[in-house]
Structures are given as C-alpha cells and as structure tokens.
Amino acid sequence: MRLVLVALLAACSLPAWAAHGYALWGELKYPAGFAHFDYVNAAAPKGGEIRLVGNSRASTFDKYNPFTIKGNAPTYLAQLMFDTLLTGSLDEEGAAYGLLAEDVQVAPDRLSATFRLRRAARFHDGSPVLAADVKYSFDTLVGPYVSPAYKTLLINVAGADVLDERTVRFRFRQPNRELPLTVGGLPVFSRQWGKGKPFDQVVMDVPIGSGPYRIGPVNFGKDITYVRDPGYWARELNVKRGTGNFDRVQVKIYRDNTARLEALKAGEFDLMAFYSAGDWARRVNGPKFKTGELVKGEFAHKLPTGFQSYVLNTRRPFLQDVRVRQALGLAIDFEWMDRQMFYGSYRRVKGLFGNTECAATGLPDAAQQALMAPFRQDIPAAAFGPAFEPPRTDLSPNGLRENLRQAQKLLADAGWKVAGGVLTNAQGQAMVLHYLDSNEAGARVVAPWIRNLDKLGIQLSYRAVDFALYQQRLQTFDFDITSIAYPGTPNPGQEYADLFGSQAADTEDSGNLAGVKNPAVDSLISHMVGAQTKPDFLAACRALERVVSHEHYLLPQWYSPVHRLAYNAWRLAKPAVVPAYFQGESWAIDTWWSRQP
C-alpha cells in the first residue's frame, strides 16, 4: 500500500522547476539570475514626475476598469497597475521572463504550462498574489462582460487549475508554442476587486492590481495622476530594476490636437509622440525648442511595420467583389502624398508582417502552396504568384493614369459602368461610399484619394463623428470604409482569428472589421497557431499574408521607421541604450527618469 501511495504522489507531483522564462523559438537572451535588462539604467534615481498627454480620440474617461466593453478607461492604467506572470524585454522578440511567476514549466506535449508564483508578490492592498487570483483573472477575462478579443485570444486555453496556493496550470486544447506567452502576459487582478458585483458593474471601483503604480489625484475631464508605490513588491526584481523611476505619472487630457500641441510648446507636459509628418515638420517648434528645453528626437526601431490600412467592410454589397476592392486601391497615389504631404518621412505598408520573418517574398514555396492549394476556389489566383506589392505611381510618367485605367477595367469586369460621370451597376445603383472617422483633420489625408476615385465615377464622402459614436459604429460594423493602425508582431497567433476569422465576422465588437469570412484564411490561421516547428509556422503566416493581401480586404497605408518624440530635456533623462523593440511613450514611462526629483 505504501508503494502505491508513493507512486501516486510521484505521478501527481509538480514539475521540476528550471525555466526563468520562456522563448517561443530557441534560447532566451538573458540567463537565469541576470542582473537587469541591458537597456535600462539600473542606478536611475527615483523621484520627480513625468507629465504626459492622454489619448486625443477619447475626451475623458468614465471608468477604472480597462477590460469591460463599454466606456473609456484612463490612458496607461492597465500598463501601470497590473502585473503579469511573465514580462517581455524590449531588446528581444518572442520571449518573456518571470515577473509574478518565478518559474514556468511547459509540458513536453505542449498541452499545458505551469507557473509558480513568487512568495513576495503582493497586491496593492497588501494581500498575496495567489494561484486563485490568477485563475479568477483568467475566468473573468473569458467571461460574458469582457471584450470578445480576450475570448478569441484565449480560445485554445481549456482552463486554469489551482494546483496549490502558489501554483497554477493552464491547460491547452492543442499543442501551441505561443500559448505560454499568451497566458503569461494576461493581467492579474485580485478576487477582491469589486467582489460581489457582476464584472460589468465594476466601473469606478479602484483596481486592486500588483503593478508599480496606484491611482493618485484625479481631476475628471482634466487629468489623472498615477503615484509610484514605494513598497512595490518587485522594485528590486531583475526584470524591474531600473524601471518605474518616476514618483508620479500625470496624464493630462486635451480635447483636440491643436490644444495638445500648444500645451507642449508652453511646457505644460513633458513628452509627446507624433504621428503626423506635417505636424512634425512644420509645427513642432517655438522658443522652448530654440533654447533646448524641448527637443525633437527620432529614434530608429526594428519593430514590425504593422499594417495601418484603409479597412473595407465586405459586409457592404458594393465591397464584396475583390475586383472592386482592388480598383479602390489603385486610386491611392501614395508616392504623390509622401512627396507633397508627408515630407518623405513614410514608407508604404506591403502586408501584414512587414519587417519580420513572416513577411512573404517572391513566389510561394512548396510548403506555402501546399497550405493554399485546397482552397483554390476561395482565394484569388494572384495569391499563388509573386508576393503582393502595393500599386505605385512613380515608375512611369503616367503612373496614376495607368493605375486608373487598370481600375476602370476591373470595375467593368465586375459589372460596373460609367454613365454621365457616375459609376453604376446593372441595377442602376451609383457607387457611393462613406469614409468614417472621428477626427475632422483626417479629411486632408483622404482628400487626394477622394479626387482620384471621382475620376472613376466613384463618390467617396468623408464623415467625421464624435469618438463615442465612432467607437459604437465600429463595434456594430456600421461603416463602409475606415482607417485602422493595426500593430505588427513577429509572432502572430490566435489574435488573428479575431482580426480575420469567420466566427469573429459575426461577433459584435470583434476585431474583424473587414468582415472576412474565408475558409482559406481560417485554415491558415489554424496552421499558424498550431505549428510545431518554425518552418511550418513561417509557411503558414507567409501564406496568410499572401491570401489577405491579394483579397484586398485592407488597402495598405504607410508607416514610419522611427518613433518621433518631442520631450523636455531639462526635466527628463533617458538611458544610453535605445532598445530595438520599444513603443513610444511606454519606453519613457518605463525606463526614463526625472532630472528634478
């Protein structure tokens, strides 16, 4: 009997702990016991403040819960207040290191990942972070009151099990190399946050997280200040050393871009990222820039390009024919816009995975063709040819004219003809489309496209609405065309089912704004997510890029190879090393420090 008991205990024992982090492919850059990340100043002084500006598209905030569907949470709240099991480094791709978890063990069959929590981990109320809190956070995020993007992201996670007080295991429905990073990156919050309420009623309850900052003074409609927790449990942890240096992070709210820019020039806040080439070239100036108090910095990065695009809603009858969508793209004259409007500062987006190994090039190899072949009837023949290249107008003197002629032929093949300067279909319906935005200033950028479409007989009208209505209409897919800046990733996974999966197309508030319902896309996402070797993974993501690009669901826009930051050099200091994979203001919040403690 004793031997049987020993055998049972051995079979149920927890895994041998060894891994201080997890790498999607290959080895971790930083060994166990490393002192700190290379790009931080471990001796950075603590103190002072950084004054930032909030999201210009949302005039204010009306909740403290960043996870529920309705309302707007304060900018940076999730980043500053919620720790995760693992945390990534800014100089490495596809890897993460223990934060709340001191160890992670992925099962040999990749059907589970087990995390052991640090005994020192504490929530802001002083209570320990326990496995039950991790399970509660996961169960809540896949529950009924949270953005459906979480459900799609976690669809292959079967559940979370509490093995003991500080050990939690996530079970996966199928082997998936990415899922340990996915669950390791989920925000963890206390079971006591809003206890007794349905989660959608947890609105203004102050979050009980375990991050380096708490909510401090708040002036609704004007600003919110996060204050550094001097007792932050992870302040000496290697993955946090040299970070969270400001005592206060103040986020001010301005209702329009002009007010933001003038406030920066007046010294009302310390740092602002710029996404407008025109603003950067012509309007970021003034006395404080001449004295050197304010500095314009362009910081090169190696981030994926992302796929900022005009999104065509294929739920609309006029946009369901791929030839029509391609014709619309041929009317975009990016080269003229870059010369005349963008000061030569942008590069053209070419696909979903630019600047990563996942980007498709040349002709598809045998592995890509094998994945696409069963779906020849569902995808354009062009997907089996050269990788997609956006149309250009700078390769011949008649570039735009030639593109418009090609567009006319595509429209004619799709059953459209011009009568009296108006493009109509066989039913006599005019091609009238509406571009939806939340910012009237965007009309300037869309105007050249509108003019070119008019030459084809297509009427595209620009409609600007307030941000709340804009958000609502996107959630219910009530638009023809809009513009979205999709972030890129070197490790695409299940989140692409939310962006392009057939099930998400019918799910309100999903990321599938284009309404993609294509079995080839579903299959390629499934192969990408389930790939067990890097060659298989690359074949699937490259094939996915070919199919989505040649279907013209998205008309590619542009990206910048640098981050443009204007900052107060008299008040802020930054580390000597610029990491390759940082994101704008987040890098400053995380690793810069105050010259005026």
C-alpha positions as CSV (number, residue, x, y, z in Angstrom):
1,M,0.0,0.0,0.0
2,R,2.9,2.4,0.8
3,L,4.5,1.7,-2.6
4,V,1.2,2.5,-4.3
5,L,0.9,5.8,-2.4
6,V,4.4,6.8,-3.3
7,A,3.7,6.0,-6.9
8,L,0.5,8.2,-6.9
9,L,2.3,11.0,-5.2
10,A,5.1,10.9,-7.8
11,A,2.6,10.9,-10.7
12,C,0.8,13.9,-9.2
13,S,3.9,15.8,-8.2
14,L,4.6,19.3,-9.6
15,P,7.1,19.7,-12.4
16,A,10.8,20.2,-11.8
17,W,11.3,23.9,-11.8
18,A,14.0,25.2,-14.1
19,A,12.9,27.8,-16.5
20,H,13.1,31.5,-15.5
21,G,11.4,32.5,-18.7
22,Y,10.1,31.2,-22.0
23,A,11.2,31.6,-25.6
24,L,8.9,30.9,-28.5
25,W,11.7,29.7,-30.7
26,G,15.2,29.0,-29.5
27,E,17.1,30.3,-26.5
28,L,16.5,33.2,-24.1
29,K,18.9,36.1,-24.4
30,Y,19.2,36.6,-20.6
31,P,20.4,33.7,-18.4
32,A,18.9,32.8,-15.1
33,G,20.0,35.2,-12.4
34,F,20.7,38.1,-14.8
35,A,21.1,41.4,-13.0
36,H,18.9,43.6,-15.2
37,F,17.9,44.3,-18.8
38,D,20.7,45.8,-20.9
39,Y,18.7,48.9,-22.0
40,V,17.9,50.2,-18.5
41,N,20.0,52.4,-16.1
42,A,20.0,50.2,-13.0
43,A,21.2,53.2,-11.0
44,A,18.5,55.6,-12.2
45,P,17.3,57.8,-9.4
46,K,13.7,57.5,-8.2
47,G,11.5,60.6,-7.8
48,G,10.0,63.5,-9.7
49,E,7.3,63.2,-12.3
50,I,6.6,62.8,-16.0
51,R,3.7,64.8,-17.4
52,L,2.0,63.1,-20.4
53,V,-1.0,63.7,-22.6
54,G,-3.9,61.3,-22.9
55,N,-5.4,59.8,-26.0
56,S,-6.8,62.6,-28.1
57,R,-9.6,60.5,-29.5
58,A,-11.2,60.0,-26.2
59,S,-12.0,63.3,-24.5
60,T,-12.0,61.9,-21.0
61,F,-12.6,58.6,-19.1
62,D,-15.6,57.3,-17.3
63,K,-14.4,54.1,-15.6
64,Y,-11.4,52.5,-14.0
65,N,-12.0,49.0,-15.4
66,P,-10.0,48.7,-18.7
67,F,-11.3,45.3,-19.5
68,T,-15.1,45.7,-20.0
69,I,-16.7,46.7,-23.2
70,K,-18.5,49.9,-22.5
71,G,-16.8,53.2,-21.7
72,N,-13.2,54.6,-21.7
73,A,-10.6,53.8,-19.1
74,P,-7.7,56.3,-18.3
75,T,-4.7,56.1,-20.6
76,Y,-1.9,53.8,-19.3
77,L,-4.0,52.4,-16.4
78,A,-3.6,48.7,-17.5
79,Q,0.1,49.1,-18.1
80,L,0.9,50.8,-14.8
81,M,-1.4,48.9,-12.4
82,F,-1.5,45.3,-13.4
83,D,1.5,42.9,-13.3
84,T,1.6,39.7,-15.3
85,L,3.0,36.3,-14.8
86,L,5.7,36.9,-17.4
87,T,7.1,40.2,-18.8
88,G,8.9,40.7,-22.1
89,S,12.1,42.5,-22.8
90,L,12.4,45.4,-25.3
91,D,15.5,44.0,-27.0
92,E,14.3,40.5,-27.8
93,E,11.4,39.0,-29.8
94,G,9.2,36.1,-28.8
95,A,10.5,35.8,-25.2
96,A,9.4,36.7,-21.7
97,Y,10.8,36.4,-18.2
98,G,9.2,35.7,-14.8
99,L,7.5,38.6,-13.0
100,L,4.7,37.4,-10.8
101,A,5.9,33.9,-11.6
102,E,9.4,32.8,-10.6
103,D,9.3,29.8,-12.8
104,V,7.4,28.4,-15.8
105,Q,7.3,24.8,-17.0
106,V,5.8,23.9,-20.4
107,A,4.8,20.2,-20.7
108,P,6.7,18.1,-23.2
109,D,3.4,17.7,-25.2
110,R,2.8,21.5,-25.1
111,L,-0.7,20.9,-23.8
112,S,-0.1,22.8,-20.6
113,A,2.1,25.5,-18.9
114,T,2.5,25.6,-15.1
115,F,3.6,28.8,-13.3
116,R,4.9,29.0,-9.7
117,L,4.2,32.4,-8.1
118,R,6.7,34.3,-6.1
119,R,6.1,34.5,-2.4
120,A,6.9,38.2,-2.4
121,A,4.2,39.1,-4.9
122,R,1.6,41.4,-3.4
123,F,-1.4,43.3,-4.5
124,H,-1.8,47.0,-3.6
125,D,-3.9,46.1,-0.6
126,G,-1.0,44.1,0.8
127,S,-2.6,40.7,0.2
128,P,-0.5,38.0,-1.5
129,V,-1.0,37.2,-5.2
130,L,-2.2,33.6,-5.2
131,A,-3.0,31.0,-7.8
132,A,-6.7,31.5,-7.1
133,D,-6.3,35.2,-8.2
134,V,-4.7,34.1,-11.4
135,K,-7.5,31.6,-12.1
136,Y,-10.1,34.3,-11.2
137,S,-8.5,36.8,-13.6
138,F,-8.5,34.2,-16.5
139,D,-12.0,33.1,-15.8
140,T,-13.2,36.8,-15.8
141,L,-11.4,37.7,-19.0
142,V,-13.1,34.8,-20.9
143,G,-16.4,35.6,-19.2
144,P,-19.5,37.4,-20.5
145,Y,-18.7,41.0,-19.6
146,V,-15.2,41.5,-21.2
147,S,-14.2,42.5,-24.7
148,P,-14.6,39.5,-27.1
149,A,-11.0,39.9,-28.2
150,Y,-9.9,38.1,-25.0
151,K,-12.2,35.2,-25.7
152,T,-10.7,34.8,-29.2
153,L,-7.2,35.2,-27.9
154,L,-7.7,32.5,-25.3
155,I,-10.0,30.2,-27.3
156,N,-7.4,27.4,-27.3
157,V,-6.9,27.6,-23.5
158,A,-9.2,24.9,-22.0
159,G,-8.9,26.3,-18.4
160,A,-6.8,27.2,-15.4
161,D,-6.3,24.9,-12.4
162,V,-5.1,25.8,-9.0
163,L,-2.5,23.1,-8.0
164,D,-1.6,24.6,-4.7
165,E,-1.7,28.1,-3.1
166,R,1.0,29.5,-5.4
167,T,1.0,27.1,-8.4
168,V,-1.4,27.4,-11.4
169,R,-1.6,25.3,-14.5
170,F,-3.1,26.4,-17.8
171,R,-4.5,23.6,-20.0
172,F,-4.4,24.0,-23.8
173,R,-6.8,22.4,-26.2
174,Q,-4.0,21.6,-28.7
175,P,-0.2,22.0,-28.8
176,N,0.6,25.6,-29.3
177,R,4.0,27.2,-28.8
178,E,2.6,30.7,-28.4
179,L,0.1,30.0,-25.6
180,P,2.6,30.1,-22.7
181,L,3.4,33.6,-23.7
182,T,-0.3,34.5,-24.2
183,V,-1.4,33.3,-20.7
184,G,1.9,34.6,-19.2
185,G,1.0,38.1,-20.5
186,L,-2.5,38.2,-19.1
187,P,-3.2,40.9,-16.5
188,V,-3.7,39.5,-13.0
189,F,-6.0,41.3,-10.5
190,S,-7.4,40.5,-7.1
191,R,-10.5,38.5,-6.4
192,Q,-11.5,41.2,-4.0
193,W,-11.8,43.9,-6.8
194,G,-15.5,44.6,-7.0
195,K,-16.3,41.5,-5.0
196,G,-19.9,40.6,-5.2
197,K,-20.7,42.5,-8.3
198,P,-21.0,41.3,-11.9
199,F,-17.8,42.4,-13.6
200,D,-19.6,44.8,-15.9
201,Q,-20.7,46.7,-12.8
202,V,-17.1,47.0,-11.6
203,V,-16.8,50.5,-13.0
204,M,-15.3,53.1,-10.7
205,D,-14.0,50.6,-8.1
206,V,-10.3,51.3,-7.8
207,P,-8.4,48.3,-9.3
208,I,-6.6,46.0,-6.9
209,G,-3.6,45.2,-9.0
210,S,0.1,44.5,-8.2
211,G,1.8,46.9,-10.6
212,P,4.3,49.6,-9.7
213,Y,1.7,52.4,-9.6
214,R,-1.6,53.2,-8.0
215,I,-4.2,55.8,-8.8
216,G,-3.5,59.2,-7.2
217,P,-5.2,62.6,-7.6
218,V,-7.9,62.7,-10.3
219,N,-9.5,65.8,-11.9
220,F,-12.2,64.4,-14.0
221,G,-12.1,65.8,-17.5
222,K,-8.7,67.3,-16.9
223,D,-6.1,64.8,-15.7
224,I,-5.2,61.7,-13.7
225,T,-2.1,61.1,-11.8
226,Y,-0.6,57.7,-11.0
227,V,1.7,57.5,-8.0
228,R,4.6,55.1,-7.6
229,D,4.1,52.6,-4.9
230,P,7.2,52.9,-2.6
231,G,6.5,49.4,-1.3
232,Y,6.1,47.9,-4.8
233,W,6.9,44.2,-4.3
234,A,9.1,43.8,-7.4
235,R,11.1,47.0,-7.2
236,E,14.4,45.1,-6.8
237,L,13.5,42.2,-9.1
238,N,15.9,41.9,-12.1
239,V,13.1,42.4,-14.7
240,K,12.1,45.6,-13.0
241,R,15.4,47.1,-11.9
242,G,15.9,50.5,-13.5
243,T,12.2,50.9,-14.3
244,G,9.3,52.7,-12.8
245,N,11.5,55.6,-11.8
246,F,9.0,58.5,-11.6
247,D,7.2,59.1,-8.4
248,R,4.3,60.5,-10.4
249,V,3.0,59.9,-13.8
250,Q,0.4,62.6,-14.7
251,V,-1.7,62.2,-17.8
252,K,-3.4,65.4,-18.9
253,I,-6.5,65.5,-21.2
254,Y,-6.9,67.8,-24.1
255,R,-9.8,67.7,-26.5
256,D,-8.1,68.3,-29.8
257,N,-4.7,68.0,-31.4
258,T,-4.1,71.8,-31.6
259,A,-4.6,72.2,-27.9
260,R,-2.2,69.3,-27.2
261,L,0.5,70.8,-29.4
262,E,0.2,74.3,-28.0
263,A,0.3,72.9,-24.5
264,L,3.5,71.0,-25.3
265,K,5.1,74.2,-26.6
266,A,4.0,76.1,-23.5
267,G,5.7,73.4,-21.3
268,E,2.5,72.1,-19.8
269,F,3.7,68.5,-20.2
270,D,7.0,66.7,-20.8
271,L,6.7,64.3,-23.7
272,M,4.5,63.7,-26.8
273,A,4.7,61.2,-29.6
274,F,3.9,62.5,-33.1
275,Y,2.2,60.5,-35.8
276,S,1.6,63.4,-38.2
277,A,4.5,64.1,-40.5
278,G,3.1,67.6,-41.2
279,D,3.0,68.5,-37.5
280,W,6.5,67.1,-37.0
281,A,8.0,69.0,-39.9
282,R,6.2,72.4,-39.7
283,R,4.5,72.9,-36.3
284,V,6.8,71.3,-33.7
285,N,8.8,74.5,-33.0
286,G,8.9,77.6,-30.8
287,P,11.0,79.4,-28.2
288,K,11.4,76.3,-25.9
289,F,12.8,74.3,-28.8
290,K,15.3,77.1,-29.6
291,T,16.6,77.1,-26.0
292,G,17.0,73.3,-25.9
293,E,14.4,72.9,-23.2
294,L,12.3,70.9,-25.7
295,V,14.0,68.5,-28.0
296,K,12.8,66.7,-31.1
297,G,14.1,63.1,-31.2
298,E,13.8,60.5,-33.9
299,F,14.5,57.0,-32.5
300,A,15.0,54.2,-35.0
301,H,13.5,50.9,-34.2
302,K,13.2,47.3,-35.5
303,L,9.5,46.9,-34.8
304,P,7.3,45.2,-37.3
305,T,5.8,47.7,-39.6
306,G,2.2,46.9,-38.6
307,F,-0.5,47.1,-41.3
308,Q,-2.1,50.5,-41.0
309,S,-4.8,50.3,-43.6
310,Y,-8.0,51.6,-45.1
311,V,-10.4,48.9,-44.0
312,L,-13.1,47.9,-46.5
313,N,-16.2,46.5,-44.8
314,T,-17.1,43.5,-47.1
315,R,-20.5,43.2,-45.3
316,R,-21.5,46.1,-47.6
317,P,-22.8,44.8,-51.0
318,F,-20.7,47.2,-53.0
319,L,-17.5,46.0,-51.4
320,Q,-18.0,42.2,-51.7
321,D,-16.3,41.9,-55.1
322,V,-12.5,41.6,-54.9
323,R,-12.1,43.4,-58.2
324,V,-13.9,46.5,-56.8
325,R,-11.7,46.4,-53.7
326,Q,-8.6,46.2,-55.9
327,A,-9.8,49.1,-58.0
328,L,-10.2,51.3,-55.0
329,G,-6.6,50.6,-54.0
330,L,-5.3,51.5,-57.4
331,A,-6.7,55.1,-56.9
332,I,-4.4,55.7,-53.9
333,D,-1.3,57.7,-55.0
334,F,1.0,57.2,-52.0
335,E,4.1,58.5,-53.8
336,W,2.5,61.9,-54.5
337,M,1.2,62.0,-50.9
338,D,4.6,61.2,-49.5
339,R,6.2,64.0,-51.6
340,Q,3.5,66.6,-51.1
341,M,2.1,65.9,-47.7
342,F,4.4,63.6,-45.7
343,Y,7.8,65.3,-46.3
344,G,9.2,61.9,-47.5
345,S,9.0,60.5,-44.0
346,Y,6.9,57.4,-44.5
347,R,7.3,54.0,-46.1
348,R,4.5,52.0,-47.7
349,V,3.0,49.1,-45.9
350,K,3.2,46.0,-48.0
351,G,1.4,43.3,-46.0
352,L,0.5,42.0,-42.6
353,F,4.0,41.1,-41.4
354,G,6.4,43.7,-42.7
355,N,9.9,43.8,-41.1
356,T,9.5,40.3,-39.7
357,E,10.4,36.8,-40.9
358,C,6.8,36.2,-41.5
359,A,6.7,38.6,-44.5
360,A,6.0,36.9,-47.8
361,T,8.6,37.5,-50.6
362,G,8.8,36.3,-54.2
363,L,6.9,33.2,-55.2
364,P,5.3,30.9,-52.6
365,D,7.5,27.9,-51.9
366,A,6.2,24.3,-51.8
367,A,5.1,24.5,-48.2
368,Q,3.0,27.6,-48.7
369,Q,1.5,26.2,-51.9
370,A,0.5,23.0,-50.1
371,L,-1.4,25.0,-47.5
372,M,-3.2,27.2,-50.1
373,A,-3.9,24.5,-52.7
374,P,-7.0,23.0,-51.1
375,F,-8.7,26.5,-51.2
376,R,-8.0,27.5,-54.8
377,Q,-11.7,28.3,-55.3
378,D,-11.7,30.6,-52.3
379,I,-8.7,32.8,-53.0
380,P,-7.5,34.8,-56.0
381,A,-5.1,33.2,-58.4
382,A,-2.7,36.0,-57.7
383,A,-2.0,34.6,-54.3
384,F,-0.1,31.8,-56.0
385,G,2.1,34.3,-57.8
386,P,4.5,36.9,-56.6
387,A,4.1,38.4,-53.2
388,F,1.7,41.4,-53.1
389,E,3.2,44.8,-53.9
390,P,1.0,47.9,-53.5
391,P,0.4,49.8,-56.7
392,R,2.9,52.6,-57.4
393,T,2.8,55.8,-59.4
394,D,6.4,56.7,-59.6
395,L,7.7,54.1,-62.1
396,S,6.5,55.9,-65.2
397,P,5.3,59.4,-66.2
398,N,1.8,58.2,-66.5
399,G,1.7,56.1,-63.3
400,L,-1.5,57.2,-61.8
401,R,-3.3,57.4,-65.1
402,E,-2.2,53.8,-65.9
403,N,-3.4,52.7,-62.5
404,L,-6.8,54.3,-63.0
405,R,-7.1,52.6,-66.4
406,Q,-6.5,49.3,-64.8
407,A,-9.1,50.2,-62.1
408,Q,-11.6,51.0,-64.8
409,K,-11.1,47.6,-66.4
410,L,-11.5,45.8,-63.1
411,L,-14.7,47.7,-62.4
412,A,-16.1,46.9,-65.9
413,D,-15.3,43.2,-65.4
414,A,-17.2,43.4,-62.1
415,G,-20.3,44.8,-63.9
416,W,-19.9,48.5,-63.3
417,K,-20.0,51.2,-66.0
418,V,-19.8,54.9,-66.1
419,A,-22.9,56.9,-67.1
420,G,-22.9,60.6,-67.0
421,G,-19.7,60.6,-64.9
422,V,-21.3,58.3,-62.3
423,L,-20.2,54.7,-61.8
424,T,-23.4,52.5,-61.7
425,N,-24.1,48.7,-61.6
426,A,-26.6,46.7,-63.6
427,Q,-29.4,47.8,-61.2
428,G,-28.6,51.4,-61.8
429,Q,-27.2,52.0,-58.3
430,A,-24.4,54.6,-58.1
431,M,-21.2,53.7,-56.4
432,V,-21.5,55.9,-53.3
433,L,-19.3,55.1,-50.3
434,H,-18.7,56.8,-46.9
435,Y,-15.5,57.1,-45.1
436,L,-15.9,57.1,-41.3
437,D,-13.5,58.9,-38.9
438,S,-13.6,60.5,-35.5
439,N,-11.3,63.4,-36.4
440,E,-12.2,66.1,-39.0
441,A,-8.4,66.7,-39.5
442,G,-8.2,63.3,-41.3
443,A,-10.1,64.7,-44.2
444,R,-6.9,66.3,-45.6
445,V,-5.2,63.0,-46.0
446,V,-8.2,61.3,-47.6
447,A,-8.9,64.2,-50.0
448,P,-6.4,63.0,-52.7
449,W,-8.0,59.6,-52.7
450,I,-11.5,61.1,-53.0
451,R,-10.4,63.1,-56.0
452,N,-8.9,60.1,-57.8
453,L,-12.0,58.0,-57.1
454,D,-14.1,60.8,-58.6
455,K,-12.2,60.2,-61.9
456,L,-13.6,56.7,-61.8
457,G,-17.1,57.9,-61.2
458,I,-17.0,56.8,-57.5
459,Q,-18.3,59.1,-54.8
460,L,-16.5,58.8,-51.5
461,S,-17.7,61.1,-48.8
462,Y,-15.8,61.9,-45.6
463,R,-17.9,61.6,-42.4
464,A,-16.4,62.7,-39.1
465,V,-18.3,61.8,-35.9
466,D,-17.5,62.1,-32.2
467,F,-15.3,59.4,-30.8
468,A,-18.1,57.7,-28.8
469,L,-20.3,57.3,-31.9
470,Y,-17.3,56.3,-34.0
471,Q,-16.4,53.6,-31.5
472,Q,-20.1,52.4,-31.4
473,R,-20.3,52.2,-35.2
474,L,-17.1,50.2,-35.4
475,Q,-18.3,47.8,-32.7
476,T,-21.5,47.2,-34.7
477,F,-19.7,47.2,-38.1
478,D,-21.8,50.2,-39.3
479,F,-19.4,51.8,-41.8
480,D,-18.2,51.4,-45.3
481,I,-14.5,52.4,-45.0
482,T,-12.4,53.5,-42.1
483,S,-8.7,53.6,-41.2
484,I,-7.1,51.4,-38.6
485,A,-3.5,51.3,-37.4
486,Y,-3.0,47.6,-36.7
487,P,0.1,46.9,-34.6
488,G,2.5,44.4,-36.1
489,T,4.0,41.3,-34.4
490,P,6.9,38.9,-35.2
491,N,4.9,36.1,-33.6
492,P,1.3,36.2,-35.0
493,G,-1.1,33.8,-33.3
494,Q,-4.6,33.3,-32.2
495,E,-5.3,37.1,-32.2
496,Y,-5.5,36.8,-36.0
497,A,-8.7,34.8,-35.6
498,D,-10.2,37.9,-34.0
499,L,-8.9,40.1,-36.9
500,F,-9.8,37.8,-39.8
501,G,-11.6,34.6,-38.6
502,S,-15.1,33.7,-39.9
503,Q,-16.5,33.4,-36.4
504,A,-15.3,36.8,-35.4
505,A,-17.0,38.3,-38.5
506,D,-20.4,37.7,-36.9
507,T,-19.3,38.7,-33.4
508,E,-20.1,42.3,-32.4
509,D,-17.2,44.3,-31.1
510,S,-14.7,41.8,-32.6
511,G,-11.6,42.9,-34.5
512,N,-12.8,41.6,-37.8
513,L,-13.9,44.9,-39.1
514,A,-13.4,43.9,-42.7
515,G,-16.0,41.1,-42.3
516,V,-13.6,38.4,-43.6
517,K,-15.3,35.0,-43.9
518,N,-12.9,32.9,-45.9
519,P,-12.2,29.2,-45.2
520,A,-8.7,29.6,-46.6
521,V,-8.0,32.3,-44.0
522,D,-9.5,30.2,-41.2
523,S,-7.3,27.2,-42.2
524,L,-4.1,29.2,-42.5
525,I,-4.7,30.9,-39.1
526,S,-5.2,27.4,-37.6
527,H,-2.0,26.1,-39.1
528,M,-0.1,29.2,-38.0
529,V,-1.3,28.8,-34.4
530,G,-0.7,25.1,-34.3
531,A,2.7,25.0,-35.9
532,Q,5.2,22.9,-34.0
533,T,8.3,23.9,-36.0
534,K,9.5,27.3,-37.1
535,P,9.5,26.4,-40.8
536,D,5.8,25.3,-40.5
537,F,5.0,28.5,-38.7
538,L,6.7,30.6,-41.3
539,A,5.0,28.8,-44.2
540,A,1.5,29.4,-42.6
541,C,2.0,33.1,-41.8
542,R,3.5,33.8,-45.2
543,A,0.6,32.1,-46.9
544,L,-1.8,34.0,-44.8
545,E,-0.2,37.3,-45.8
546,R,-0.5,36.3,-49.4
547,V,-4.2,35.5,-49.2
548,V,-5.3,38.5,-47.2
549,S,-3.2,40.9,-49.3
550,H,-4.5,39.6,-52.6
551,E,-8.1,39.7,-51.4
552,H,-7.7,43.5,-50.9
553,Y,-9.7,43.5,-47.6
554,L,-7.2,46.1,-46.4
555,L,-5.7,48.8,-48.6
556,P,-2.3,49.4,-47.2
557,Q,-1.3,52.9,-46.0
558,W,2.1,53.8,-44.5
559,Y,4.4,53.5,-41.5
560,S,7.4,55.3,-40.0
561,P,10.7,53.5,-39.4
562,V,11.3,55.9,-36.4
563,H,9.5,56.9,-33.3
564,R,9.1,60.7,-33.2
565,L,9.2,62.0,-29.7
566,A,9.3,65.7,-28.5
567,Y,10.4,65.8,-24.9
568,N,11.6,68.2,-22.2
569,A,15.3,67.6,-21.9
570,W,15.6,69.8,-18.8
571,R,13.2,67.7,-16.9
572,L,13.7,64.2,-18.3
573,A,16.8,61.9,-18.7
574,K,16.9,58.7,-20.7
575,P,19.1,55.6,-20.7
576,A,22.1,55.4,-23.1
577,V,20.8,52.3,-24.9
578,V,17.7,52.6,-27.1
579,P,16.1,49.1,-27.3
580,A,15.1,47.7,-30.7
581,Y,11.5,46.9,-29.9
582,F,10.2,49.8,-27.8
583,Q,6.8,51.6,-28.2
584,G,6.8,55.4,-28.0
585,E,5.7,56.8,-24.7
586,S,5.7,53.4,-22.9
587,W,9.5,53.3,-23.2
588,A,9.8,56.7,-21.5
589,I,7.3,55.8,-18.7
590,D,9.1,52.6,-18.0
591,T,12.8,53.5,-18.2
592,W,13.4,57.2,-18.2
593,W,13.8,59.3,-15.0
594,S,13.4,62.8,-13.7
595,R,16.3,65.3,-13.6
596,Q,14.3,67.1,-10.9
597,P,13.5,64.6,-8.1
